[in-house]
Amino acid sequence: MTKQQVRDFWDQASCGEVYAQGATLRQRLEAQAATRHRLEPYIAGFARFPEGAGCDVLEVGVGMGADHLEWAQAHPRRLAGVDHSARAVEFTRRRLGLYGLKPQVLVGDAEDLPFAEGSFDLVYSWGVLHHSPDTGRAVAEVLRVLRPGGRARVMIYHRPSVVGYLLWIRYGLLAGCPGRSLADIYAHHLESPGTQAFTVAQARALFGGFSQIKTRVELSCGDLLEAAAGQRHAGPLLAAARKLWPRAMIRRTLESHGLFLLIEAVK
């Protein structure tokens, strides 16, 4: 997997673009944001956007800009954003422009952030760093650009997860390759090429340079089959599974097997 392959994947369609429905750009972007926050209701409580007021905030991986607009409306002293995808950067610029805002959003590499050491009070990244070939280096960059005492709020993909089991059934067991590892399944069948996922212990090691680390696992809308399948997956088997999926049981018994690993760390 190369960075160019990752960029090419996300330049075809930004994450959540399938939910951007409507006659005007504003309607499409608002529909995408509304669906995002309905399917992932824990974002607001994790990000705590109002805490950006008066702070220097960086978002690594702006996507379509739904969260970036939330940060902007919190009135930070400075707000910057980077994304590997030019498509995502354009969506974010246009979204904030609809509200009369002029964002500092750049096409950039999470493994080589274009900011000086100690530039930010808060770095936020939701579902992005696991797409970088060297996630450890990306985390080190988050640490570098934070000021002492600065906070990182990062979501990366978790292993094992219900999503991982589903993909293994489809691309391992049913494909006649039951020996395929979850890491291999994630890399080849979950979103962009090379997508990674981490155990809690691995995540704690990645963030080992921080003075404080808190983690928690959340079931995603993918684990619960409540969302569109994204760019890679469709078909009658998935449609049938959605109708029969035991969501209540999964919430009761597999809470620790969610796809989302939420990390809060202090430099």
FIZA-39185 format. One record per residue: residue number from 1; residue in three letters; x, y, z of N, C-alpha, C, CB in turn. Coordinates in steps of 0.02 Angstrom, whole numbers. Glycine has a CB too. Example, Ala and Ser with C-alpha at 12.3 -4.5 7.8 and 13.67 -1.06 7.14 Angstrom:
REM residues 2
[rec 1,"ALA",[660,-284,390],[615,-225,390],[660,-165,390],[565,-224,452]]
[rec 2,"SER",[642,-112,354],[684,-53,357],[645,2,394],[704,-30,286]]
REM end
This chain:
REM residues 267
[rec 1,"MET",[43,-60,0],[0,0,0],[44,62,0],[-48,0,62]]
[rec 2,"THR",[28,109,-44],[65,172,-47],[19,229,-30],[96,182,-117]]
[rec 3,"LYS",[48,286,-13],[8,345,2],[-32,367,-59],[53,402,26]]
[rec 4,"GLN",[-5,357,-118],[-41,376,-178],[-104,333,-186],[4,369,-240]]
[rec 5,"GLN",[-99,269,-170],[-158,226,-174],[-212,248,-125],[-139,153,-160]]
[rec 6,"VAL",[-192,268,-65],[-240,293,-15],[-272,357,-40],[-205,305,52]]
[rec 7,"ARG",[-231,402,-66],[-257,466,-92],[-306,454,-150],[-200,512,-115]]
[rec 8,"ASP",[-287,410,-195],[-331,396,-252],[-398,368,-229],[-296,346,-300]]
[rec 9,"PHE",[-397,325,-179],[-459,295,-153],[-506,350,-128],[-445,244,-98]]
[rec 10,"TRP",[-480,394,-85],[-523,446,-55],[-540,502,-103],[-490,474,6]]
[rec 11,"ASP",[-500,510,-155],[-517,560,-206],[-574,537,-251],[-456,577,-248]]
[rec 12,"GLN",[-590,472,-249],[-649,448,-286],[-714,467,-252],[-645,372,-295]]
[rec 13,"ALA",[-715,463,-186],[-774,482,-147],[-751,491,-75],[-830,428,-152]]
[rec 14,"SER",[-768,548,-46],[-750,561,24],[-792,517,71],[-759,635,41]]
[rec 15,"CYS",[-766,507,130],[-802,467,180],[-869,499,196],[-759,459,244]]
[rec 16,"GLY",[-923,462,188],[-989,488,202],[-1022,524,145],[-986,534,259]]
[rec 17,"GLU",[-989,527,87],[-1018,564,31],[-1083,532,7],[-967,567,-26]]
[rec 18,"VAL",[-1092,468,19],[-1154,435,0],[-1215,466,34],[-1150,360,17]]
[rec 19,"TYR",[-1204,499,90],[-1260,529,127],[-1274,601,105],[-1246,528,201]]
[rec 20,"ALA",[-1234,627,60],[-1242,697,38],[-1295,701,-16],[-1174,725,11]]
[rec 21,"GLN",[-1358,704,6],[-1416,704,-40],[-1452,771,-35],[-1464,646,-23]]
[rec 22,"GLY",[-1472,799,-93],[-1509,861,-93],[-1499,899,-158],[-1487,905,-35]]
[rec 23,"ALA",[-1539,951,-167],[-1538,988,-230],[-1481,1038,-233],[-1604,1024,-240]]
[rec 24,"THR",[-1461,1065,-175],[-1408,1115,-174],[-1348,1089,-134],[-1433,1181,-143]]
[rec 25,"LEU",[-1291,1122,-143],[-1231,1101,-106],[-1244,1105,-31],[-1172,1145,-125]]
[rec 26,"ARG",[-1275,1158,-8],[-1287,1164,64],[-1332,1108,89],[-1319,1233,79]]
[rec 27,"GLN",[-1384,1091,52],[-1427,1037,73],[-1389,970,75],[-1487,1031,25]]
[rec 28,"ARG",[-1346,960,26],[-1309,897,24],[-1260,892,83],[-1270,890,-42]]
[rec 29,"LEU",[-1226,947,98],[-1178,946,152],[-1213,941,220],[-1135,1009,150]]
[rec 30,"GLU",[-1269,974,227],[-1306,970,291],[-1335,900,301],[-1361,1023,293]]
[rec 31,"ALA",[-1358,869,246],[-1384,800,251],[-1328,752,272],[-1414,778,184]]
[rec 32,"GLN",[-1269,762,244],[-1213,719,262],[-1195,727,336],[-1152,734,219]]
[rec 33,"ALA",[-1192,789,359],[-1175,802,429],[-1227,774,477],[-1166,876,442]]
[rec 34,"ALA",[-1291,783,459],[-1345,758,502],[-1342,682,508],[-1413,780,476]]
[rec 35,"THR",[-1331,648,452],[-1327,575,452],[-1266,552,492],[-1325,547,381]]
[rec 36,"ARG",[-1210,586,482],[-1149,569,518],[-1160,570,593],[-1092,617,499]]
[rec 37,"HIS",[-1190,624,618],[-1198,630,690],[-1255,586,717],[-1211,703,708]]
[rec 38,"ARG",[-1302,567,674],[-1353,519,696],[-1323,449,702],[-1412,518,646]]
[rec 39,"LEU",[-1281,430,654],[-1252,364,655],[-1194,358,705],[-1227,346,586]]
[rec 40,"GLU",[-1162,414,720],[-1104,413,766],[-1116,465,821],[-1037,428,727]]
[rec 41,"PRO",[-1166,453,864],[-1186,504,913],[-1134,520,966],[-1249,482,946]]
[rec 42,"TYR",[-1084,477,972],[-1031,488,1022],[-979,538,1000],[-998,422,1038]]
[rec 43,"ILE",[-982,562,937],[-932,609,913],[-932,673,956],[-944,627,840]]
[rec 44,"ALA",[-990,701,967],[-994,765,1002],[-967,760,1073],[-1067,790,1005]]
[rec 45,"GLY",[-984,706,1108],[-960,698,1176],[-886,684,1179],[-997,642,1210]]
[rec 46,"PHE",[-858,653,1128],[-787,639,1125],[-748,702,1106],[-772,582,1077]]
[rec 47,"ALA",[-770,735,1052],[-734,794,1029],[-739,852,1078],[-762,816,961]]
[rec 48,"ARG",[-799,861,1107],[-812,918,1152],[-792,983,1117],[-774,909,1219]]
[rec 49,"PHE",[-826,996,1063],[-810,1053,1020],[-806,1120,1058],[-861,1059,966]]
[rec 50,"PRO",[-851,1134,1105],[-847,1199,1140],[-780,1211,1174],[-902,1204,1190]]
[rec 51,"GLU",[-744,1159,1191],[-679,1168,1224],[-626,1197,1177],[-655,1101,1251]]
[rec 52,"GLY",[-643,1202,1113],[-597,1234,1066],[-597,1310,1071],[-613,1214,996]]
[rec 53,"ALA",[-643,1339,1107],[-648,1412,1112],[-583,1442,1138],[-707,1432,1158]]
[rec 54,"GLY",[-556,1489,1101],[-496,1524,1122],[-432,1484,1116],[-503,1546,1191]]
[rec 55,"CYS",[-436,1424,1087],[-377,1380,1081],[-353,1377,1009],[-394,1310,1106]]
[rec 56,"ASP",[-293,1351,1001],[-266,1335,935],[-280,1262,922],[-189,1351,931]]
[rec 57,"VAL",[-321,1248,871],[-347,1181,858],[-326,1158,789],[-424,1180,865]]
[rec 58,"LEU",[-305,1095,785],[-289,1063,721],[-331,1001,713],[-214,1046,717]]
[rec 59,"GLU",[-362,994,654],[-396,931,637],[-355,896,583],[-469,944,613]]
[rec 60,"VAL",[-336,834,597],[-299,794,549],[-348,747,515],[-240,753,583]]
[rec 61,"GLY",[-361,761,451],[-411,723,413],[-479,755,418],[-413,651,437]]
[rec 62,"VAL",[-490,807,379],[-552,845,386],[-612,812,352],[-543,914,357]]
[rec 63,"GLY",[-600,765,307],[-656,733,272],[-699,784,237],[-699,693,321]]
[rec 64,"MET",[-764,779,244],[-809,826,211],[-822,888,253],[-875,792,196]]
[rec 65,"GLY",[-788,894,310],[-790,957,347],[-844,964,399],[-795,1011,300]]
[rec 66,"ALA",[-883,911,413],[-937,918,461],[-910,935,531],[-977,853,465]]
[rec 67,"ASP",[-859,900,553],[-829,915,618],[-790,980,616],[-785,858,641]]
[rec 68,"HIS",[-759,994,560],[-719,1056,554],[-764,1118,563],[-682,1059,486]]
[rec 69,"LEU",[-824,1114,537],[-871,1169,546],[-889,1176,620],[-935,1158,504]]
[rec 70,"GLU",[-898,1120,655],[-912,1122,727],[-855,1156,764],[-924,1051,755]]
[rec 71,"TRP",[-794,1139,747],[-737,1171,780],[-736,1246,764],[-671,1139,757]]
[rec 72,"ALA",[-749,1264,702],[-749,1335,683],[-801,1375,721],[-760,1342,607]]
[rec 73,"GLN",[-859,1344,731],[-914,1379,766],[-903,1383,841],[-979,1345,752]]
[rec 74,"ALA",[-851,1348,866],[-833,1354,937],[-789,1415,950],[-797,1291,960]]
[rec 75,"HIS",[-769,1451,897],[-729,1512,901],[-659,1500,931],[-765,1564,943]]
[rec 76,"PRO",[-621,1455,899],[-552,1446,921],[-510,1508,903],[-521,1383,889]]
[rec 77,"ARG",[-454,1515,936],[-408,1569,918],[-380,1557,849],[-350,1575,970]]
[rec 78,"ARG",[-364,1494,835],[-339,1474,770],[-365,1405,755],[-261,1476,766]]
[rec 79,"LEU",[-386,1393,694],[-409,1327,673],[-375,1310,607],[-486,1325,666]]
[rec 80,"ALA",[-343,1251,605],[-311,1227,544],[-333,1155,532],[-233,1232,550]]
[rec 81,"GLY",[-330,1135,469],[-348,1067,451],[-305,1042,394],[-421,1062,433]]
[rec 82,"VAL",[-293,977,394],[-257,945,339],[-294,882,318],[-183,929,358]]
[rec 83,"ASP",[-288,864,255],[-315,800,231],[-272,779,172],[-391,806,212]]
[rec 84,"HIS",[-264,714,165],[-224,687,110],[-261,694,43],[-208,613,122]]
[rec 85,"SER",[-327,703,46],[-369,704,-14],[-387,776,-33],[-432,663,-3]]
[rec 86,"ALA",[-372,795,-94],[-392,861,-119],[-468,868,-121],[-362,875,-188]]
[rec 87,"ARG",[-502,812,-134],[-575,813,-136],[-603,833,-68],[-603,744,-158]]
[rec 88,"ALA",[-576,803,-16],[-599,819,52],[-585,892,69],[-565,773,103]]
[rec 89,"VAL",[-526,916,53],[-509,985,67],[-557,1033,32],[-436,1000,46]]
[rec 90,"GLU",[-575,1018,-30],[-621,1061,-66],[-690,1059,-35],[-625,1039,-140]]
[rec 91,"PHE",[-714,1000,-15],[-778,996,20],[-778,1040,82],[-795,923,38]]
[rec 92,"THR",[-725,1035,121],[-721,1072,184],[-719,1147,172],[-660,1051,225]]
[rec 93,"ARG",[-680,1168,123],[-677,1240,107],[-745,1266,86],[-625,1253,52]]
[rec 94,"ARG",[-780,1227,45],[-845,1249,21],[-897,1249,77],[-869,1205,-37]]
[rec 95,"ARG",[-893,1199,121],[-940,1196,177],[-932,1257,222],[-930,1132,218]]
[rec 96,"LEU",[-871,1272,242],[-860,1329,286],[-874,1395,251],[-789,1330,313]]
[rec 97,"GLY",[-862,1397,185],[-877,1457,147],[-951,1474,147],[-853,1449,76]]
[rec 98,"LEU",[-993,1422,150],[-1066,1434,153],[-1086,1471,216],[-1103,1368,149]]
[rec 99,"TYR",[-1044,1469,266],[-1057,1503,330],[-1015,1566,338],[-1045,1456,388]]
[rec 100,"GLY",[-985,1589,283],[-946,1650,285],[-878,1642,319],[-983,1702,320]]
[rec 101,"LEU",[-853,1580,324],[-790,1567,357],[-736,1552,305],[-797,1508,406]]
[rec 102,"LYS",[-675,1571,321],[-618,1560,276],[-569,1513,311],[-584,1627,257]]
[rec 103,"PRO",[-575,1449,298],[-534,1400,335],[-462,1398,311],[-564,1332,329]]
[rec 104,"GLN",[-418,1378,357],[-349,1362,340],[-345,1286,333],[-298,1389,394]]
[rec 105,"VAL",[-364,1262,275],[-367,1189,263],[-320,1173,205],[-440,1165,248]]
[rec 106,"LEU",[-277,1125,216],[-224,1110,168],[-224,1037,149],[-156,1130,195]]
[rec 107,"VAL",[-203,1021,88],[-186,953,71],[-119,938,104],[-183,942,-8]]
[rec 108,"GLY",[-118,886,146],[-57,872,183],[-52,800,204],[-52,917,243]]
[rec 109,"ASP",[5,783,232],[22,715,251],[23,710,327],[91,693,221]]
[rec 110,"ALA",[-17,665,355],[-19,657,428],[48,636,456],[-72,606,447]]
[rec 111,"GLU",[91,606,415],[156,584,438],[208,640,434],[179,525,398]]
[rec 112,"ASP",[189,697,407],[235,753,399],[195,818,401],[277,748,333]]
[rec 113,"LEU",[168,834,459],[123,891,466],[160,957,453],[90,892,535]]
[rec 114,"PRO",[130,1002,414],[165,1064,395],[158,1119,448],[137,1089,329]]
[rec 115,"PHE",[172,1102,511],[167,1150,565],[227,1142,611],[100,1140,604]]
[rec 116,"ALA",[245,1197,644],[302,1196,689],[286,1158,753],[324,1267,706]]
[rec 117,"GLU",[338,1135,786],[331,1102,850],[294,1147,900],[399,1082,878]]
[rec 118,"GLY",[248,1118,937],[213,1155,989],[167,1209,963],[262,1186,1034]]
[rec 119,"SER",[133,1196,908],[89,1247,877],[18,1246,903],[89,1238,803]]
[rec 120,"PHE",[-4,1191,933],[-76,1183,948],[-89,1162,1020],[-107,1133,900]]
[rec 121,"ASP",[-147,1182,1043],[-171,1161,1109],[-210,1096,1105],[-215,1215,1140]]
[rec 122,"LEU",[-240,1083,1046],[-283,1025,1038],[-277,999,967],[-357,1043,1055]]
[rec 123,"VAL",[-267,934,961],[-267,901,895],[-321,848,896],[-196,869,879]]
[rec 124,"TYR",[-364,851,845],[-421,806,839],[-416,768,774],[-488,845,843]]
[rec 125,"SER",[-432,704,776],[-430,663,715],[-479,605,724],[-358,637,700]]
[rec 126,"TRP",[-529,601,681],[-581,549,687],[-577,502,628],[-651,582,691]]
[rec 127,"GLY",[-551,442,641],[-552,390,590],[-505,402,532],[-620,382,564]]
[rec 128,"VAL",[-444,424,545],[-399,444,492],[-331,411,497],[-391,519,492]]
[rec 129,"LEU",[-300,412,555],[-229,393,561],[-217,320,543],[-204,407,630]]
[rec 130,"HIS",[-268,278,548],[-260,207,529],[-254,198,454],[-318,166,555]]
[rec 131,"HIS",[-268,250,415],[-260,246,342],[-188,264,321],[-310,292,307]]
[rec 132,"SER",[-150,292,366],[-81,312,350],[-36,250,353],[-56,367,400]]
[rec 133,"PRO",[8,242,304],[51,182,305],[90,173,369],[99,186,247]]
[rec 134,"ASP",[113,229,399],[150,226,462],[111,264,515],[222,257,453]]
[rec 135,"THR",[63,230,545],[21,262,595],[62,287,654],[-34,215,619]]
[rec 136,"GLY",[113,250,673],[156,272,728],[188,338,715],[208,220,741]]
[rec 137,"ARG",[210,349,653],[241,413,636],[188,469,637],[274,410,566]]
[rec 138,"ALA",[127,454,616],[74,503,617],[58,524,690],[10,476,583]]
[rec 139,"VAL",[57,475,735],[45,491,805],[103,532,833],[37,426,846]]
[rec 140,"ALA",[164,517,813],[221,556,835],[216,628,811],[287,524,810]]
[rec 141,"GLU",[188,638,751],[178,706,726],[125,743,766],[158,703,652]]
[rec 142,"VAL",[73,708,786],[23,739,830],[56,762,894],[-35,690,846]]
[rec 143,"LEU",[97,720,923],[133,737,985],[179,798,974],[174,678,1010]]
[rec 144,"ARG",[214,799,918],[261,852,904],[228,920,899],[298,838,839]]
[rec 145,"VAL",[171,924,866],[140,990,854],[99,1014,914],[96,988,793]]
[rec 146,"LEU",[90,971,964],[55,992,1024],[102,1030,1072],[24,932,1060]]
[rec 147,"ARG",[73,1077,1107],[110,1110,1161],[111,1065,1223],[78,1180,1177]]
[rec 148,"PRO",[158,1076,1268],[156,1039,1332],[88,1048,1366],[213,1062,1379]]
[rec 149,"GLY",[59,994,1387],[-8,996,1416],[-64,995,1365],[-15,1057,1457]]
[rec 150,"GLY",[-46,997,1300],[-95,994,1247],[-129,927,1243],[-63,1011,1180]]
[rec 151,"ARG",[-189,926,1212],[-231,867,1212],[-240,840,1141],[-299,882,1243]]
[rec 152,"ALA",[-238,774,1136],[-254,740,1073],[-317,700,1083],[-195,694,1050]]
[rec 153,"ARG",[-363,705,1036],[-424,664,1036],[-427,630,968],[-489,708,1050]]
[rec 154,"VAL",[-416,565,969],[-404,527,908],[-446,464,908],[-329,511,899]]
[rec 155,"MET",[-479,450,853],[-512,385,844],[-475,347,789],[-587,394,826]]
[rec 156,"ILE",[-455,286,806],[-427,240,757],[-466,175,761],[-351,228,770]]
[rec 157,"TYR",[-458,133,710],[-496,71,708],[-468,20,757],[-496,43,637]]
[rec 158,"HIS",[-514,-19,784],[-499,-67,836],[-501,-139,808],[-548,-60,895]]
[rec 159,"ARG",[-459,-180,836],[-459,-251,821],[-454,-290,885],[-400,-269,773]]
[rec 160,"PRO",[-497,-340,897],[-548,-367,851],[-613,-327,854],[-562,-440,869]]
[rec 161,"SER",[-653,-334,802],[-717,-299,799],[-768,-342,761],[-709,-230,764]]
[rec 162,"VAL",[-831,-325,771],[-885,-359,736],[-876,-349,660],[-954,-333,758]]
[rec 163,"VAL",[-858,-289,640],[-845,-276,569],[-791,-323,543],[-824,-202,558]]
[rec 164,"GLY",[-738,-331,581],[-685,-376,560],[-709,-447,552],[-627,-373,610]]
[rec 165,"TYR",[-751,-470,598],[-778,-538,593],[-821,-545,530],[-819,-555,656]]
[rec 166,"LEU",[-862,-494,516],[-904,-497,457],[-862,-501,393],[-951,-436,454]]
[rec 167,"LEU",[-811,-460,390],[-768,-461,331],[-730,-527,325],[-718,-402,334]]
[rec 168,"TRP",[-710,-555,383],[-676,-620,381],[-723,-674,354],[-650,-639,450]]
[rec 169,"ILE",[-786,-673,376],[-834,-723,351],[-841,-717,275],[-903,-714,384]]
[rec 170,"ARG",[-846,-655,251],[-857,-644,179],[-794,-658,138],[-879,-572,167]]
[rec 171,"TYR",[-736,-632,160],[-676,-635,118],[-626,-688,142],[-643,-567,117]]
[rec 172,"GLY",[-639,-718,199],[-597,-773,223],[-634,-839,218],[-575,-760,294]]
[rec 173,"LEU",[-682,-850,262],[-717,-913,266],[-753,-931,201],[-766,-912,323]]
[rec 174,"LEU",[-797,-886,177],[-837,-901,118],[-795,-901,54],[-894,-851,111]]
[rec 175,"ALA",[-737,-869,57],[-692,-868,-2],[-644,-927,-1],[-653,-802,-4]]
[rec 176,"GLY",[-652,-971,48],[-609,-1029,52],[-540,-1015,80],[-601,-1058,-15]]
[rec 177,"CYS",[-533,-959,117],[-469,-941,146],[-477,-927,221],[-439,-878,110]]
[rec 178,"PRO",[-497,-977,260],[-511,-965,331],[-449,-946,372],[-542,-1026,361]]
[rec 179,"GLY",[-390,-957,345],[-329,-940,380],[-309,-866,376],[-274,-981,355]]
[rec 180,"ARG",[-346,-826,338],[-328,-755,332],[-335,-720,399],[-373,-721,279]]
[rec 181,"SER",[-286,-680,415],[-287,-643,478],[-334,-583,473],[-216,-620,497]]
[rec 182,"LEU",[-356,-559,531],[-397,-499,531],[-358,-439,504],[-422,-484,602]]
[rec 183,"ALA",[-293,-436,519],[-253,-380,494],[-253,-379,417],[-182,-384,520]]
[rec 184,"ASP",[-246,-438,387],[-247,-443,314],[-315,-425,286],[-227,-513,292]]
[rec 185,"ILE",[-368,-447,321],[-436,-432,299],[-448,-357,301],[-488,-468,343]]
[rec 186,"TYR",[-429,-324,355],[-437,-251,360],[-399,-217,304],[-412,-226,429]]
[rec 187,"ALA",[-338,-238,292],[-294,-204,244],[-322,-208,173],[-225,-234,245]]
[rec 188,"HIS",[-357,-262,157],[-379,-272,88],[-453,-260,76],[-362,-341,67]]
[rec 189,"HIS",[-493,-257,129],[-565,-255,118],[-602,-203,160],[-594,-321,132]]
[rec 190,"LEU",[-568,-164,200],[-600,-113,241],[-575,-44,218],[-587,-123,317]]
[rec 191,"GLU",[-615,-11,178],[-600,57,155],[-536,58,113],[-593,106,214]]
[rec 192,"SER",[-493,109,123],[-437,118,77],[-386,62,85],[-404,186,90]]
[rec 193,"PRO",[-346,51,32],[-296,-3,35],[-249,7,94],[-256,-5,-31]]
[rec 194,"GLY",[-236,-47,130],[-189,-44,185],[-218,-21,251],[-134,1,167]]
[rec 195,"THR",[-284,-12,255],[-314,11,318],[-294,-35,375],[-391,13,311]]
[rec 196,"GLN",[-274,-5,431],[-251,-42,489],[-302,-39,546],[-184,-15,513]]
[rec 197,"ALA",[-293,-83,594],[-333,-82,656],[-288,-105,712],[-397,-126,650]]
[rec 198,"PHE",[-303,-84,773],[-257,-93,829],[-293,-119,890],[-222,-28,845]]
[rec 199,"THR",[-261,-162,927],[-286,-181,993],[-277,-122,1040],[-250,-244,1020]]
[rec 200,"VAL",[-310,-125,1097],[-302,-72,1147],[-229,-68,1169],[-348,-84,1208]]
[rec 201,"ALA",[-197,-124,1179],[-127,-125,1200],[-83,-92,1146],[-103,-196,1214]]
[rec 202,"GLN",[-95,-107,1084],[-57,-77,1030],[-67,-1,1027],[-75,-109,963]]
[rec 203,"ALA",[-129,20,1037],[-144,92,1037],[-108,127,1094],[-220,104,1042]]
[rec 204,"ARG",[-107,96,1152],[-72,126,1208],[3,131,1194],[-84,85,1272]]
[rec 205,"ALA",[30,83,1159],[101,87,1140],[113,142,1090],[124,20,1111]]
[rec 206,"LEU",[67,150,1041],[74,204,992],[76,272,1026],[16,201,942]]
[rec 207,"PHE",[35,280,1078],[30,344,1113],[74,346,1175],[-43,358,1132]]
[rec 208,"GLY",[124,303,1177],[166,297,1236],[206,360,1252],[213,241,1228]]
[rec 209,"GLY",[215,404,1204],[252,466,1217],[212,519,1254],[275,495,1153]]
[rec 210,"PHE",[147,507,1262],[104,554,1298],[107,539,1373],[31,550,1272]]
[rec 211,"SER",[92,590,1413],[95,582,1486],[33,548,1514],[105,649,1519]]
[rec 212,"GLN",[-23,556,1480],[-86,525,1502],[-122,497,1442],[-130,577,1541]]
[rec 213,"ILE",[-152,438,1450],[-189,406,1395],[-252,375,1424],[-145,353,1359]]
[rec 214,"LYS",[-309,389,1392],[-371,355,1408],[-399,325,1344],[-423,404,1441]]
[rec 215,"THR",[-425,264,1347],[-453,232,1288],[-522,204,1305],[-406,176,1263]]
[rec 216,"ARG",[-563,200,1253],[-626,162,1259],[-646,138,1189],[-682,206,1291]]
[rec 217,"VAL",[-683,85,1187],[-705,54,1125],[-780,68,1116],[-691,-22,1123]]
[rec 218,"GLU",[-800,85,1055],[-870,97,1039],[-891,53,980],[-883,172,1023]]
[rec 219,"LEU",[-950,24,985],[-979,-9,927],[-996,44,875],[-1043,-49,947]]
[rec 220,"SER",[-976,31,814],[-990,78,759],[-1054,60,724],[-931,79,710]]
[rec 221,"CYS",[-1077,106,682],[-1136,91,641],[-1122,33,592],[-1159,153,602]]
[rec 222,"GLY",[-1058,22,577],[-1039,-35,536],[-1047,-101,574],[-968,-28,512]]
[rec 223,"ASP",[-1027,-101,637],[-1036,-161,678],[-1110,-179,684],[-1006,-151,748]]
[rec 224,"LEU",[-1152,-127,687],[-1224,-138,696],[-1262,-141,630],[-1252,-82,740]]
[rec 225,"LEU",[-1226,-137,575],[-1256,-138,508],[-1313,-86,502],[-1284,-208,492]]
[rec 226,"GLU",[-1298,-26,525],[-1347,28,522],[-1331,80,469],[-1351,62,589]]
[rec 227,"ALA",[-1276,71,434],[-1253,123,387],[-1244,94,318],[-1188,154,411]]
[rec 228,"ALA",[-1235,139,269],[-1216,118,202],[-1148,83,205],[-1213,178,153]]
[rec 229,"ALA",[-1136,38,160],[-1077,-4,164],[-1014,29,137],[-1088,-68,126]]
[rec 230,"GLY",[-1018,88,111],[-959,121,86],[-944,103,14],[-900,105,129]]
[rec 231,"GLN",[-882,115,-7],[-865,106,-77],[-856,33,-98],[-802,144,-91]]
[rec 232,"ARG",[-845,-12,-51],[-821,-79,-68],[-872,-135,-64],[-765,-96,-26]]
[rec 233,"HIS",[-927,-125,-28],[-969,-182,-12],[-1042,-170,-29],[-962,-199,62]]
[rec 234,"ALA",[-1072,-219,-59],[-1144,-216,-75],[-1165,-286,-96],[-1159,-163,-132]]
[rec 235,"GLY",[-1231,-296,-102],[-1254,-360,-127],[-1311,-387,-85],[-1198,-409,-128]]
[rec 236,"PRO",[-1343,-440,-109],[-1402,-468,-75],[-1386,-498,-7],[-1433,-521,-118]]
[rec 237,"LEU",[-1326,-526,2],[-1308,-556,67],[-1306,-502,121],[-1240,-591,62]]
[rec 238,"LEU",[-1277,-445,105],[-1274,-390,153],[-1343,-362,166],[-1227,-335,127]]
[rec 239,"ALA",[-1384,-355,114],[-1452,-329,122],[-1493,-375,168],[-1487,-322,54]]
[rec 240,"ALA",[-1485,-440,161],[-1521,-487,204],[-1496,-483,275],[-1514,-558,177]]
[rec 241,"ALA",[-1430,-477,283],[-1401,-474,350],[-1426,-413,388],[-1325,-472,347]]
[rec 242,"ARG",[-1434,-357,353],[-1460,-297,386],[-1529,-308,417],[-1463,-239,336]]
[rec 243,"LYS",[-1571,-345,383],[-1639,-357,408],[-1640,-403,468],[-1682,-385,353]]
[rec 244,"LEU",[-1592,-449,472],[-1593,-500,524],[-1543,-487,580],[-1578,-567,493]]
[rec 245,"TRP",[-1505,-434,575],[-1448,-424,620],[-1471,-415,692],[-1407,-363,598]]
[rec 246,"PRO",[-1443,-452,741],[-1465,-449,811],[-1432,-391,848],[-1449,-516,847]]
[rec 247,"ARG",[-1452,-331,833],[-1418,-272,860],[-1421,-268,936],[-1448,-209,830]]
[rec 248,"ALA",[-1479,-283,964],[-1486,-279,1037],[-1438,-328,1071],[-1558,-294,1058]]
[rec 249,"MET",[-1432,-388,1045],[-1387,-437,1074],[-1314,-415,1067],[-1396,-505,1040]]
[rec 250,"ILE",[-1297,-387,1010],[-1228,-363,999],[-1212,-307,1049],[-1218,-339,927]]
[rec 251,"ARG",[-1259,-262,1059],[-1247,-208,1108],[-1237,-235,1178],[-1306,-158,1108]]
[rec 252,"ARG",[-1273,-289,1195],[-1268,-317,1263],[-1204,-358,1273],[-1328,-361,1277]]
[rec 253,"THR",[-1183,-394,1222],[-1131,-445,1232],[-1064,-430,1197],[-1155,-510,1208]]
[rec 254,"LEU",[-1064,-385,1148],[-1003,-374,1110],[-980,-300,1111],[-1013,-396,1038]]
[rec 255,"GLU",[-996,-267,1166],[-978,-196,1171],[-904,-184,1163],[-1002,-168,1238]]
[rec 256,"SER",[-863,-231,1186],[-790,-223,1182],[-762,-243,1114],[-757,-264,1237]]
[rec 257,"HIS",[-806,-261,1068],[-784,-282,1001],[-807,-232,948],[-811,-353,985]]
[rec 258,"GLY",[-808,-169,967],[-826,-116,920],[-768,-97,875],[-851,-55,957]]
[rec 259,"LEU",[-783,-67,819],[-731,-47,771],[-695,16,793],[-762,-35,703]]
[rec 260,"PHE",[-727,58,833],[-698,123,849],[-661,120,916],[-753,176,852]]
[rec 261,"LEU",[-598,142,914],[-557,147,974],[-542,221,985],[-490,105,966]]
[rec 262,"LEU",[-572,248,1037],[-568,319,1052],[-512,331,1103],[-636,346,1079]]
[rec 263,"ILE",[-467,376,1086],[-407,389,1127],[-403,462,1145],[-342,367,1089]]
[rec 264,"GLU",[-398,476,1209],[-385,543,1233],[-317,543,1267],[-441,568,1282]]
[rec 265,"ALA",[-273,587,1246],[-205,587,1272],[-182,659,1286],[-157,553,1224]]
[rec 266,"VAL",[-141,665,1336],[-113,731,1355],[-38,727,1347],[-131,750,1428]]
[rec 267,"LYS",[-10,779,1316],[63,782,1306],[98,796,1372],[81,835,1253]]
REM end
